[in-house]
Amino acid sequence: MRTLKFIETECVQASDAKRLRELQNENDLLKLLYTDLLAKTVVIRGGLARGMRDC
């Protein structure tokens, strides 16, 4: 197995950094989607609770 050259190592590190940024962006998006879903769930539960009181 050959040793990585300095430039190859830099490329790998740059690739890792790029992938980390992509994963962080995806994680931020998932957090937003989860928060939105949670808010919608609260609204639905509230509507169901009000509907059950009317019966």
N, CA, C and O atoms as a CHARMM CRD file, in Angstrom:
* protein
*
  220
    1    1 MET  N      0.85200  -1.18800   0.00000 PROA 1      0.00000
    2    1 MET  CA     0.00000   0.00000   0.00000 PROA 1      0.00000
    3    1 MET  C      0.89000   1.24000   0.00000 PROA 1      0.00000
    4    1 MET  O      1.82300   1.34600   0.79600 PROA 1      0.00000
    5    2 ARG  N      0.59500   2.16400  -0.88900 PROA 2      0.00000
    6    2 ARG  CA     1.45600   3.33300  -0.97900 PROA 2      0.00000
    7    2 ARG  C      0.97400   4.42200  -0.02300 PROA 2      0.00000
    8    2 ARG  O     -0.19000   4.45200   0.37700 PROA 2      0.00000
    9    3 THR  N      1.87700   5.29500   0.32500 PROA 3      0.00000
   10    3 THR  CA     1.57000   6.39800   1.23300 PROA 3      0.00000
   11    3 THR  C      0.89600   7.51900   0.44400 PROA 3      0.00000
   12    3 THR  O      1.28100   7.81100  -0.68800 PROA 3      0.00000
   13    4 LEU  N     -0.11700   8.14500   1.05300 PROA 4      0.00000
   14    4 LEU  CA    -0.77900   9.26300   0.38400 PROA 4      0.00000
   15    4 LEU  C      0.15000  10.45800   0.31800 PROA 4      0.00000
   16    4 LEU  O      0.86700  10.75800   1.27200 PROA 4      0.00000
   17    5 LYS  N      0.13000  11.12500  -0.80200 PROA 5      0.00000
   18    5 LYS  CA     0.91900  12.33700  -0.94800 PROA 5      0.00000
   19    5 LYS  C      0.18000  13.48100  -0.28000 PROA 5      0.00000
   20    5 LYS  O     -1.01300  13.37500   0.00500 PROA 5      0.00000
   21    6 PHE  N      0.88200  14.57000  -0.03200 PROA 6      0.00000
   22    6 PHE  CA     0.31300  15.72700   0.64700 PROA 6      0.00000
   23    6 PHE  C     -0.93400  16.24700  -0.07100 PROA 6      0.00000
   24    6 PHE  O     -1.94700  16.53300   0.56800 PROA 6      0.00000
   25    7 ILE  N     -0.86000  16.36800  -1.39600 PROA 7      0.00000
   26    7 ILE  CA    -1.99200  16.89600  -2.18100 PROA 7      0.00000
   27    7 ILE  C     -3.19300  15.95000  -2.08500 PROA 7      0.00000
   28    7 ILE  O     -4.32900  16.40600  -1.95500 PROA 7      0.00000
   29    8 GLU  N     -2.95000  14.64600  -2.14800 PROA 8      0.00000
   30    8 GLU  CA    -4.04000  13.67200  -2.03400 PROA 8      0.00000
   31    8 GLU  C     -4.69800  13.77600  -0.66200 PROA 8      0.00000
   32    8 GLU  O     -5.91900  13.66600  -0.54600 PROA 8      0.00000
   33    9 THR  N     -3.89700  13.98400   0.37000 PROA 9      0.00000
   34    9 THR  CA    -4.41800  14.12500   1.72500 PROA 9      0.00000
   35    9 THR  C     -5.29200  15.36900   1.82400 PROA 9      0.00000
   36    9 THR  O     -6.35600  15.34000   2.44300 PROA 9      0.00000
   37   10 GLU  N     -4.84000  16.46300   1.21200 PROA 10     0.00000
   38   10 GLU  CA    -5.63500  17.69500   1.21500 PROA 10     0.00000
   39   10 GLU  C     -6.96700  17.47400   0.50500 PROA 10     0.00000
   40   10 GLU  O     -7.99600  17.97200   0.96300 PROA 10     0.00000
   41   11 CYS  N     -6.96700  16.74600  -0.59500 PROA 11     0.00000
   42   11 CYS  CA    -8.19300  16.46500  -1.33400 PROA 11     0.00000
   43   11 CYS  C     -9.16600  15.65300  -0.49100 PROA 11     0.00000
   44   11 CYS  O    -10.36900  15.91500  -0.48500 PROA 11     0.00000
   45   12 VAL  N     -8.63700  14.67200   0.21500 PROA 12     0.00000
   46   12 VAL  CA    -9.47700  13.84300   1.07900 PROA 12     0.00000
   47   12 VAL  C    -10.07100  14.70200   2.18400 PROA 12     0.00000
   48   12 VAL  O    -11.25500  14.57600   2.49700 PROA 12     0.00000
   49   13 GLN  N     -9.26700  15.56800   2.77600 PROA 13     0.00000
   50   13 GLN  CA    -9.75600  16.42900   3.84800 PROA 13     0.00000
   51   13 GLN  C    -10.79600  17.40500   3.32300 PROA 13     0.00000
   52   13 GLN  O    -11.79200  17.66600   3.99700 PROA 13     0.00000
   53   14 ALA  N    -10.58000  17.95000   2.12500 PROA 14     0.00000
   54   14 ALA  CA   -11.55000  18.85600   1.52600 PROA 14     0.00000
   55   14 ALA  C    -12.84500  18.11700   1.22600 PROA 14     0.00000
   56   14 ALA  O    -13.93300  18.65600   1.42500 PROA 14     0.00000
   57   15 SER  N    -12.72700  16.89100   0.75200 PROA 15     0.00000
   58   15 SER  CA   -13.90500  16.07600   0.47500 PROA 15     0.00000
   59   15 SER  C    -14.67600  15.78200   1.75600 PROA 15     0.00000
   60   15 SER  O    -15.90500  15.84800   1.77700 PROA 15     0.00000
   61   16 ASP  N    -13.95300  15.45800   2.81900 PROA 16     0.00000
   62   16 ASP  CA   -14.58800  15.19600   4.11200 PROA 16     0.00000
   63   16 ASP  C    -15.29200  16.43900   4.63800 PROA 16     0.00000
   64   16 ASP  O    -16.39900  16.35300   5.16800 PROA 16     0.00000
   65   17 ALA  N    -14.65000  17.59100   4.49200 PROA 17     0.00000
   66   17 ALA  CA   -15.23800  18.84300   4.95800 PROA 17     0.00000
   67   17 ALA  C    -16.50900  19.16100   4.16600 PROA 17     0.00000
   68   17 ALA  O    -17.50500  19.60900   4.73400 PROA 17     0.00000
   69   18 LYS  N    -16.46500  18.92700   2.85800 PROA 18     0.00000
   70   18 LYS  CA   -17.63800  19.17400   2.02200 PROA 18     0.00000
   71   18 LYS  C    -18.78800  18.25400   2.43600 PROA 18     0.00000
   72   18 LYS  O    -19.93100  18.69700   2.55100 PROA 18     0.00000
   73   19 ARG  N    -18.48600  16.97700   2.65800 PROA 19     0.00000
   74   19 ARG  CA   -19.51600  16.01400   3.06400 PROA 19     0.00000
   75   19 ARG  C    -20.08700  16.38100   4.42600 PROA 19     0.00000
   76   19 ARG  O    -21.28800  16.23300   4.65500 PROA 19     0.00000
   77   20 LEU  N    -19.23700  16.86000   5.33400 PROA 20     0.00000
   78   20 LEU  CA   -19.70700  17.28200   6.65200 PROA 20     0.00000
   79   20 LEU  C    -20.67100  18.45600   6.53400 PROA 20     0.00000
   80   20 LEU  O    -21.69600  18.48900   7.21500 PROA 20     0.00000
   81   21 ARG  N    -20.34800  19.42000   5.67300 PROA 21     0.00000
   82   21 ARG  CA   -21.26000  20.55900   5.45500 PROA 21     0.00000
   83   21 ARG  C    -22.58500  20.08300   4.88300 PROA 21     0.00000
   84   21 ARG  O    -23.64400  20.56100   5.29000 PROA 21     0.00000
   85   22 GLU  N    -22.53600  19.14600   3.94200 PROA 22     0.00000
   86   22 GLU  CA   -23.76700  18.60800   3.35900 PROA 22     0.00000
   87   22 GLU  C    -24.61600  17.91900   4.42300 PROA 22     0.00000
   88   22 GLU  O    -25.83500  18.09100   4.46100 PROA 22     0.00000
   89   23 LEU  N    -23.97500  17.14900   5.27600 PROA 23     0.00000
   90   23 LEU  CA   -24.70100  16.44900   6.34100 PROA 23     0.00000
   91   23 LEU  C    -25.28700  17.43700   7.35600 PROA 23     0.00000
   92   23 LEU  O    -26.38700  17.22600   7.86600 PROA 23     0.00000
   93   24 GLN  N    -24.55500  18.50500   7.64500 PROA 24     0.00000
   94   24 GLN  CA   -25.06600  19.51300   8.56900 PROA 24     0.00000
   95   24 GLN  C    -26.28100  20.22100   7.97500 PROA 24     0.00000
   96   24 GLN  O    -27.25400  20.48300   8.68300 PROA 24     0.00000
   97   25 ASN  N    -26.22800  20.53100   6.67600 PROA 25     0.00000
   98   25 ASN  CA   -27.37500  21.16400   6.01700 PROA 25     0.00000
   99   25 ASN  C    -28.58400  20.23500   6.01300 PROA 25     0.00000
  100   25 ASN  O    -29.71000  20.67200   6.25000 PROA 25     0.00000
  101   26 GLU  N    -28.34700  18.95600   5.74300 PROA 26     0.00000
  102   26 GLU  CA   -29.43000  17.98000   5.75300 PROA 26     0.00000
  103   26 GLU  C    -30.01600  17.84300   7.15600 PROA 26     0.00000
  104   26 GLU  O    -31.23200  17.73400   7.31500 PROA 26     0.00000
  105   27 ASN  N    -29.16400  17.84900   8.16200 PROA 27     0.00000
  106   27 ASN  CA   -29.62100  17.76200   9.53900 PROA 27     0.00000
  107   27 ASN  C    -30.46700  18.97900   9.90800 PROA 27     0.00000
  108   27 ASN  O    -31.49900  18.83600  10.56500 PROA 27     0.00000
  109   28 ASP  N    -30.04600  20.17100   9.49600 PROA 28     0.00000
  110   28 ASP  CA   -30.82100  21.38200   9.75700 PROA 28     0.00000
  111   28 ASP  C    -32.19300  21.30400   9.09700 PROA 28     0.00000
  112   28 ASP  O    -33.19500  21.69700   9.69400 PROA 28     0.00000
  113   29 LEU  N    -32.24100  20.79800   7.87000 PROA 29     0.00000
  114   29 LEU  CA   -33.51500  20.65400   7.16800 PROA 29     0.00000
  115   29 LEU  C    -34.41800  19.66200   7.89400 PROA 29     0.00000
  116   29 LEU  O    -35.61400  19.91000   8.05000 PROA 29     0.00000
  117   30 LEU  N    -33.85900  18.55100   8.33300 PROA 30     0.00000
  118   30 LEU  CA   -34.64600  17.55800   9.06000 PROA 30     0.00000
  119   30 LEU  C    -35.18800  18.12600  10.36600 PROA 30     0.00000
  120   30 LEU  O    -36.31100  17.80700  10.75900 PROA 30     0.00000
  121   31 LYS  N    -34.40900  18.96100  11.04100 PROA 31     0.00000
  122   31 LYS  CA   -34.87900  19.60000  12.27000 PROA 31     0.00000
  123   31 LYS  C    -36.07300  20.50200  11.97900 PROA 31     0.00000
  124   31 LYS  O    -37.04600  20.51200  12.73200 PROA 31     0.00000
  125   32 LEU  N    -35.99800  21.26100  10.88300 PROA 32     0.00000
  126   32 LEU  CA   -37.11500  22.12800  10.50200 PROA 32     0.00000
  127   32 LEU  C    -38.36500  21.31400  10.17000 PROA 32     0.00000
  128   32 LEU  O    -39.47000  21.65900  10.59000 PROA 32     0.00000
  129   33 LEU  N    -38.18200  20.23800   9.41700 PROA 33     0.00000
  130   33 LEU  CA   -39.31300  19.38700   9.05900 PROA 33     0.00000
  131   33 LEU  C    -39.93300  18.75300  10.29600 PROA 33     0.00000
  132   33 LEU  O    -41.15700  18.66300  10.40000 PROA 33     0.00000
  133   34 TYR  N    -39.10000  18.31300  11.23700 PROA 34     0.00000
  134   34 TYR  CA   -39.59000  17.71500  12.46800 PROA 34     0.00000
  135   34 TYR  C    -40.37700  18.73300  13.28000 PROA 34     0.00000
  136   34 TYR  O    -41.44700  18.41600  13.79900 PROA 34     0.00000
  137   35 THR  N    -39.85600  19.95500  13.39500 PROA 35     0.00000
  138   35 THR  CA   -40.54000  21.01000  14.13900 PROA 35     0.00000
  139   35 THR  C    -41.88700  21.32400  13.50500 PROA 35     0.00000
  140   35 THR  O    -42.88200  21.49800  14.20900 PROA 35     0.00000
  141   36 ASP  N    -41.92600  21.39700  12.17500 PROA 36     0.00000
  142   36 ASP  CA   -43.17000  21.66100  11.45900 PROA 36     0.00000
  143   36 ASP  C    -44.17600  20.53000  11.68100 PROA 36     0.00000
  144   36 ASP  O    -45.35700  20.78000  11.92000 PROA 36     0.00000
  145   37 LEU  N    -43.70800  19.31100  11.60300 PROA 37     0.00000
  146   37 LEU  CA   -44.57900  18.15400  11.82500 PROA 37     0.00000
  147   37 LEU  C    -45.11900  18.14700  13.25400 PROA 37     0.00000
  148   37 LEU  O    -46.29000  17.83900  13.47600 PROA 37     0.00000
  149   38 LEU  N    -44.27800  18.48000  14.21100 PROA 38     0.00000
  150   38 LEU  CA   -44.69800  18.53200  15.60400 PROA 38     0.00000
  151   38 LEU  C    -45.77600  19.60400  15.80100 PROA 38     0.00000
  152   38 LEU  O    -46.76200  19.37000  16.50000 PROA 38     0.00000
  153   39 ALA  N    -45.59100  20.77000  15.19000 PROA 39     0.00000
  154   39 ALA  CA   -46.58600  21.83500  15.29600 PROA 39     0.00000
  155   39 ALA  C    -47.91300  21.40300  14.67300 PROA 39     0.00000
  156   39 ALA  O    -48.97400  21.66500  15.23900 PROA 39     0.00000
  157   40 LYS  N    -47.86300  20.74800  13.52100 PROA 40     0.00000
  158   40 LYS  CA   -49.09400  20.27400  12.88300 PROA 40     0.00000
  159   40 LYS  C    -49.79000  19.21700  13.73300 PROA 40     0.00000
  160   40 LYS  O    -51.01800  19.18100  13.80200 PROA 40     0.00000
  161   41 THR  N    -49.00500  18.35900  14.37800 PROA 41     0.00000
  162   41 THR  CA   -49.57500  17.32700  15.24200 PROA 41     0.00000
  163   41 THR  C    -50.30700  17.95800  16.42200 PROA 41     0.00000
  164   41 THR  O    -51.38400  17.50000  16.80300 PROA 41     0.00000
  165   42 VAL  N    -49.73200  18.99500  16.99300 PROA 42     0.00000
  166   42 VAL  CA   -50.36600  19.69400  18.11300 PROA 42     0.00000
  167   42 VAL  C    -51.68900  20.29500  17.66300 PROA 42     0.00000
  168   42 VAL  O    -52.67800  20.21200  18.39100 PROA 42     0.00000
  169   43 VAL  N    -51.72900  20.89500  16.48500 PROA 43     0.00000
  170   43 VAL  CA   -52.95300  21.49500  15.96400 PROA 43     0.00000
  171   43 VAL  C    -54.01800  20.41600  15.73900 PROA 43     0.00000
  172   43 VAL  O    -55.18300  20.60700  16.09000 PROA 43     0.00000
  173   44 ILE  N    -53.62100  19.30100  15.16100 PROA 44     0.00000
  174   44 ILE  CA   -54.57200  18.20800  14.90200 PROA 44     0.00000
  175   44 ILE  C    -55.12600  17.65900  16.21000 PROA 44     0.00000
  176   44 ILE  O    -56.33000  17.43000  16.33200 PROA 44     0.00000
  177   45 ARG  N    -54.24900  17.44600  17.18900 PROA 45     0.00000
  178   45 ARG  CA   -54.71000  16.93700  18.48800 PROA 45     0.00000
  179   45 ARG  C    -55.67900  17.91200  19.14200 PROA 45     0.00000
  180   45 ARG  O    -56.67700  17.50600  19.73700 PROA 45     0.00000
  181   46 GLY  N    -55.37500  19.20500  19.02600 PROA 46     0.00000
  182   46 GLY  CA   -56.27600  20.22600  19.58300 PROA 46     0.00000
  183   46 GLY  C    -57.63000  20.18100  18.90800 PROA 46     0.00000
  184   46 GLY  O    -58.66400  20.27100  19.56900 PROA 46     0.00000
  185   47 GLY  N    -57.62600  20.04300  17.59800 PROA 47     0.00000
  186   47 GLY  CA   -58.88500  19.96100  16.85600 PROA 47     0.00000
  187   47 GLY  C    -59.66800  18.71600  17.22800 PROA 47     0.00000
  188   47 GLY  O    -60.89100  18.77600  17.35600 PROA 47     0.00000
  189   48 LEU  N    -58.99700  17.59800  17.40300 PROA 48     0.00000
  190   48 LEU  CA   -59.67600  16.36400  17.80500 PROA 48     0.00000
  191   48 LEU  C    -60.24900  16.49100  19.21300 PROA 48     0.00000
  192   48 LEU  O    -61.36000  16.03100  19.47600 PROA 48     0.00000
  193   49 ALA  N    -59.50100  17.10900  20.11100 PROA 49     0.00000
  194   49 ALA  CA   -59.96900  17.27400  21.48400 PROA 49     0.00000
  195   49 ALA  C    -61.21200  18.16500  21.50600 PROA 49     0.00000
  196   49 ALA  O    -62.16500  17.87600  22.23100 PROA 49     0.00000
  197   50 ARG  N    -61.21300  19.23600  20.72700 PROA 50     0.00000
  198   50 ARG  CA   -62.40300  20.10900  20.66800 PROA 50     0.00000
  199   50 ARG  C    -63.57100  19.37500  20.05800 PROA 50     0.00000
  200   50 ARG  O    -64.70800  19.53700  20.50000 PROA 50     0.00000
  201   51 GLY  N    -63.30600  18.56700  19.04700 PROA 51     0.00000
  202   51 GLY  CA   -64.36400  17.79500  18.39800 PROA 51     0.00000
  203   51 GLY  C    -64.97400  16.76200  19.32900 PROA 51     0.00000
  204   51 GLY  O    -66.17700  16.51000  19.27200 PROA 51     0.00000
  205   52 MET  N    -64.17100  16.17200  20.17100 PROA 52     0.00000
  206   52 MET  CA   -64.67100  15.17800  21.11700 PROA 52     0.00000
  207   52 MET  C    -65.53000  15.82300  22.19600 PROA 52     0.00000
  208   52 MET  O    -66.46600  15.19600  22.69100 PROA 52     0.00000
  209   53 ARG  N    -65.22800  17.06700  22.57100 PROA 53     0.00000
  210   53 ARG  CA   -66.03700  17.76100  23.58300 PROA 53     0.00000
  211   53 ARG  C    -67.41900  18.09600  23.03400 PROA 53     0.00000
  212   53 ARG  O    -68.39200  18.14500  23.78600 PROA 53     0.00000
  213   54 ASP  N    -67.50700  18.32200  21.74300 PROA 54     0.00000
  214   54 ASP  CA   -68.78800  18.70600  21.12400 PROA 54     0.00000
  215   54 ASP  C    -69.74600  17.52400  21.03100 PROA 54     0.00000
  216   54 ASP  O    -70.95200  17.72500  20.88700 PROA 54     0.00000
  217   55 CYS  N    -69.23700  16.30100  21.11100 PROA 55     0.00000
  218   55 CYS  CA   -70.07800  15.11000  20.96100 PROA 55     0.00000
  219   55 CYS  C    -70.90400  14.86000  22.19200 PROA 55     0.00000
  220   55 CYS  O    -71.67000  13.89700  22.23700 PROA 55     0.00000
